[in-house]
Amino acid sequence: MDRRHPRRSPARWLPVAGAFVLVSAVAAAVVIPTAADARVDLPDKTPAALLEFAAASDVTAMTGTIEQTSDLGLPDLSSLMDSSGSADSSAGASDAVDLLTGSHTANVYLDGDRSRLQVLDRLAERDVYVDRAVGEGWFVDSETKTATHYTAGGDNGSLEQPDPTVKTPQQMLEDALTRLGESTEISVGTDGRVAGRDVYELVLVPTDAASIVGEVRFAIDGETGAALAASVTARGAEQPAFDIVFTEVSFAAPDPATLTYTPAPGYTVETKTLSPPDRDHAAAPGQRDSRTDAAHQPVVHGEGWTAVVELPQADTSSSEAGGLDAATLESLTRPVAGGRVLETALVTVYFTDDGRVFAGAVSADHLARVAAGD
């Protein structure tokens, strides 16, 4: 079978993870094990047919609740982050740590061009509203009492303001489908049930030895083709290190009131304009766009399962790297030639002595070779 399976350009119907949490971007090729059920016997599909079915899914209305669990082999870092300095300077790092070690519950609302992701924390919530029809959205944080109004500077389809901690199974499936190639074994697992619905199980196994991802599993709704669960298991491991699953789901349109936001009293409101990417002058893989400030542009080296993200070079005179202070960085990493390495079950991060940061679902040796230009 030709594993370079053609598919439609996906509609990003909910906000996707941001550039800061490149760990989640790399780890997004994951899936949650489907609960096998002997009573479920969907019509047989070949791997190619199941891929086609999932890629053609065009769900335009949905309400549901998802649960995400991350267990990437890191200790509880909350106390480190709480004492790492000012809240503003460490906010991004805190979000990344939260993603790597925490569990989250979120409500999903979708109706055509309008969507909302409501992330429910123990003492607060974060909401992301997007209305593509008018090219605007909101990011609302009840803990900091801030509301940021985003407007698209060009193509409304480019409006993607992220919440850095949660992705939906559908977003993860779309990310994973972009990684398919000759280095992926594709199979159909056991039929099962998720959120009371019959599902197929799509299994993706990276075969490139440099990848530390063992397998990715998706639960594909047997009626709509939408992804209802996803998980990632590290190479050689028995249990997923990252999973996300719908515990409740309906393909009915939500109440319109749930998709509209009006700034609440006492909230600080900020407005930002997002500029769309210039696809006619996009930088080639491994290069930064020469028309922009190179110090603020991440670079992607390679493709597929072994893609590596390079963050902008930091100020080497600073005591911080990637939002982590020196003490926290040292506690999380081990020294290697040319820098330090943070290793988790699914993601490896290489902090070079000259201030660069490389991350990917690959081995530390692979990151070092990329950093050296090999």
WORA-V871258 format. One record per residue. N is the residue number from 1. PHI is phi in whole degrees, 0 to 359 (* if undefined). PSI is psi in radians with two decimals (* if undefined). NEAR is the number of other ideal C-beta (glycine too) atoms within 10 Angstrom. Layout:
N_PHI_PSI_NEAR, N_PHI_PSI_NEAR
This chain:
1_*_2.41_10, 2_285_1.93_8, 3_279_-0.11_16, 4_277_1.16_9, 5_288_2.17_16, 6_291_2.56_8, 7_209_2.88_14, 8_287_2.74_10, 9_292_2.09_7, 10_291_2.50_15, 11_273_2.04_15, 12_282_1.46_17, 13_279_-0.10_22, 14_223_2.73_23, 15_302_2.57_25, 16_251_2.90_19, 17_296_2.55_24, 18_278_2.99_17, 19_295_-0.57_14, 20_299_-0.79_19, 21_276_1.13_24, 22_294_-0.34_24, 23_299_-0.76_26, 24_289_-0.56_27, 25_296_-0.68_24, 26_285_-0.69_22, 27_280_0.01_28, 28_289_-0.05_25, 29_272_0.85_29, 30_236_2.95_30, 31_208_2.70_30, 32_262_2.42_28, 33_298_2.33_21, 34_283_2.45_26, 35_284_1.84_15, 36_296_2.49_12, 37_218_2.04_14, 38_297_-0.35_8, 39_280_-0.21_8, 40_266_2.18_17, 41_218_1.41_9, 42_286_2.76_15, 43_304_2.38_8, 44_297_2.47_10, 45_226_2.46_17, 46_286_2.85_12, 47_306_-0.74_17, 48_297_-0.72_14, 49_292_-0.65_13, 50_291_-0.68_23, 51_300_-0.80_23, 52_298_-0.74_15, 53_298_-0.80_17, 54_291_-0.73_24, 55_292_-0.48_17, 56_273_-0.06_10, 57_301_2.36_19, 58_223_1.02_10, 59_289_2.23_15, 60_246_-0.12_12, 61_217_2.41_13, 62_194_2.53_23, 63_225_2.54_19, 64_179_3.05_20, 65_235_2.30_16, 66_241_2.63_25, 67_237_2.30_17, 68_241_2.39_22, 69_229_2.30_15, 70_238_2.25_26, 71_219_1.39_17, 72_264_0.24_18, 73_87_0.31_13, 74_260_2.66_15, 75_286_3.04_10, 76_291_2.00_9, 77_256_0.12_21, 78_299_-0.70_13, 79_293_-0.61_9, 80_295_-0.76_19, 81_290_-0.60_21, 82_294_-0.47_11, 83_252_0.26_11, 84_274_-0.06_21, 85_136_-2.67_16, 86_292_2.62_7, 87_296_-0.66_11, 88_294_-0.77_7, 89_288_-0.40_12, 90_250_0.13_21, 91_300_-0.79_16, 92_296_-0.75_17, 93_297_-0.68_24, 94_298_-0.72_19, 95_298_-0.73_23, 96_295_-0.77_23, 97_298_-0.71_24, 98_300_-0.73_20, 99_295_-0.70_22, 100_284_-0.43_25, 101_236_-0.16_17, 102_254_3.11_17, 103_237_2.56_10, 104_220_2.59_19, 105_241_2.40_16, 106_217_2.55_26, 107_260_2.44_18, 108_243_2.29_23, 109_229_2.28_22, 110_217_2.30_24, 111_211_1.65_19, 112_64_-2.13_13, 113_279_-0.10_18, 114_253_2.37_21, 115_213_2.81_23, 116_212_2.36_26, 117_242_2.07_24, 118_248_1.80_19, 119_270_2.14_20, 120_255_1.91_14, 121_266_3.08_16, 122_297_-0.68_6, 123_239_0.09_6, 124_200_3.12_12, 125_214_2.73_16, 126_235_2.40_22, 127_234_2.40_21, 128_239_2.08_24, 129_250_2.37_24, 130_226_2.32_27, 131_234_1.71_19, 132_288_-0.41_21, 133_298_-0.60_10, 134_249_-0.04_12, 135_70_0.81_21, 136_213_2.87_19, 137_197_2.98_24, 138_229_2.49_20, 139_239_2.07_22, 140_237_2.25_23, 141_239_1.97_19, 142_287_-0.42_15, 143_290_-0.77_10, 144_268_-0.09_13, 145_53_0.90_13, 146_236_2.57_14, 147_223_2.08_21, 148_252_2.16_16, 149_264_2.09_18, 150_254_2.38_22, 151_234_2.57_14, 152_277_2.34_21, 153_277_-0.13_14, 154_205_-1.99_14, 155_299_2.08_13, 156_301_-0.48_17, 157_294_-0.22_14, 158_272_-0.05_16, 159_285_1.78_23, 160_221_1.42_19, 161_271_2.12_20, 162_271_2.66_21, 163_260_2.22_24, 164_281_0.06_23, 165_246_-0.32_23, 166_223_2.35_27, 167_242_2.70_31, 168_274_2.78_27, 169_304_-0.63_30, 170_295_-0.71_26, 171_296_-0.69_22, 172_294_-0.66_28, 173_297_-0.77_29, 174_298_-0.69_23, 175_298_-0.79_22, 176_295_-0.67_24, 177_297_-0.50_19, 178_288_-0.27_14, 179_267_-0.13_21, 180_297_2.47_20, 181_188_-2.85_15, 182_293_-0.28_11, 183_265_0.39_18, 184_233_2.20_21, 185_266_2.27_14, 186_242_2.31_17, 187_213_2.94_13, 188_252_2.19_19, 189_272_-2.51_19, 190_264_2.36_15, 191_300_2.59_21, 192_203_-2.85_22, 193_227_2.41_17, 194_224_2.22_23, 195_53_0.64_18, 196_78_0.17_10, 197_241_2.54_19, 198_287_2.35_17, 199_224_2.62_28, 200_275_2.84_25, 201_241_2.03_22, 202_261_2.20_27, 203_241_2.18_19, 204_243_2.22_26, 205_237_1.94_18, 206_294_2.37_23, 207_254_-0.12_12, 208_290_2.16_16, 209_298_-0.38_12, 210_285_-0.35_19, 211_281_2.43_25, 212_261_0.09_25, 213_278_2.19_27, 214_276_-0.87_18, 215_200_2.74_22, 216_233_2.30_28, 217_235_2.39_22, 218_234_2.46_28, 219_264_2.02_32, 220_255_2.07_26, 221_304_2.25_24, 222_291_-0.29_19, 223_260_-0.78_11, 224_257_-0.33_17, 225_82_0.04_19, 226_284_2.59_22, 227_280_2.19_28, 228_251_-0.18_28, 229_202_2.68_29, 230_207_2.60_32, 231_204_2.74_24, 232_233_2.35_30, 233_242_2.34_24, 234_289_2.71_23, 235_300_2.23_16, 236_86_-0.12_8, 237_268_2.80_15, 238_258_-0.50_7, 239_246_2.57_11, 240_298_2.51_25, 241_268_-0.28_24, 242_210_2.25_30, 243_212_2.70_22, 244_213_2.35_27, 245_211_2.50_23, 246_284_2.20_27, 247_266_-0.42_14, 248_218_2.48_13, 249_204_2.50_22, 250_218_2.50_14, 251_261_0.48_16, 252_266_2.62_9, 253_292_2.46_16, 254_285_2.94_20, 255_300_2.22_10, 256_307_-0.50_10, 257_295_-0.46_6, 258_286_-0.23_16, 259_257_0.08_19, 260_244_2.37_12, 261_238_2.33_17, 262_237_2.19_6, 263_309_2.28_13, 264_278_2.68_11, 265_302_2.42_5, 266_89_-0.09_6, 267_271_2.48_13, 268_274_2.19_11, 269_251_2.32_12, 270_231_2.58_10, 271_241_2.34_10, 272_226_2.60_11, 273_249_2.25_12, 274_262_2.20_16, 275_271_2.31_11, 276_287_2.70_15, 277_291_2.57_12, 278_268_1.65_12, 279_292_-0.36_8, 280_282_-0.29_5, 281_229_0.57_9, 282_292_2.53_10, 283_290_2.59_17, 284_289_2.72_7, 285_307_2.37_11, 286_86_0.07_13, 287_229_2.67_13, 288_266_2.73_17, 289_291_2.07_15, 290_292_-0.27_9, 291_275_-0.12_9, 292_242_2.98_12, 293_291_1.92_9, 294_299_-0.45_14, 295_292_-0.23_10, 296_241_0.24_10, 297_247_2.04_16, 298_290_2.75_15, 299_235_2.42_19, 300_255_2.15_16, 301_255_2.24_19, 302_79_-2.95_17, 303_207_3.01_13, 304_68_-2.57_16, 305_294_-0.42_26, 306_255_0.32_22, 307_298_2.48_21, 308_237_2.31_25, 309_260_2.24_20, 310_254_2.14_23, 311_278_2.77_21, 312_304_2.61_15, 313_293_2.30_13, 314_275_2.88_18, 315_289_1.89_10, 316_292_-0.20_11, 317_278_-0.20_6, 318_277_2.68_10, 319_272_0.05_11, 320_247_2.64_17, 321_222_2.13_24, 322_60_0.49_18, 323_87_0.00_22, 324_253_2.38_28, 325_285_2.93_20, 326_300_-0.72_11, 327_294_-0.76_12, 328_295_-0.76_21, 329_301_-0.77_20, 330_294_-0.62_12, 331_289_-0.42_12, 332_263_-0.24_20, 333_238_2.94_18, 334_238_2.61_10, 335_285_2.46_9, 336_221_3.00_15, 337_301_2.16_8, 338_85_0.07_15, 339_164_-2.56_21, 340_224_2.70_17, 341_231_2.32_21, 342_256_2.19_21, 343_240_2.20_18, 344_238_3.12_22, 345_299_-0.56_26, 346_237_-0.25_30, 347_223_2.41_25, 348_242_2.38_24, 349_236_2.26_27, 350_246_2.04_27, 351_260_1.94_26, 352_279_2.74_21, 353_296_-0.41_10, 354_268_0.18_11, 355_99_-0.02_17, 356_276_2.75_19, 357_227_2.24_24, 358_238_2.45_25, 359_216_2.58_24, 360_184_2.91_29, 361_275_0.99_30, 362_221_3.03_26, 363_287_2.82_18, 364_297_-0.65_18, 365_298_-0.67_13, 366_294_-0.72_23, 367_297_-0.71_26, 368_297_-0.67_19, 369_293_-0.69_15, 370_295_-0.75_23, 371_297_-0.57_20, 372_277_-0.09_10, 373_84_0.24_7, 374_283_*_7
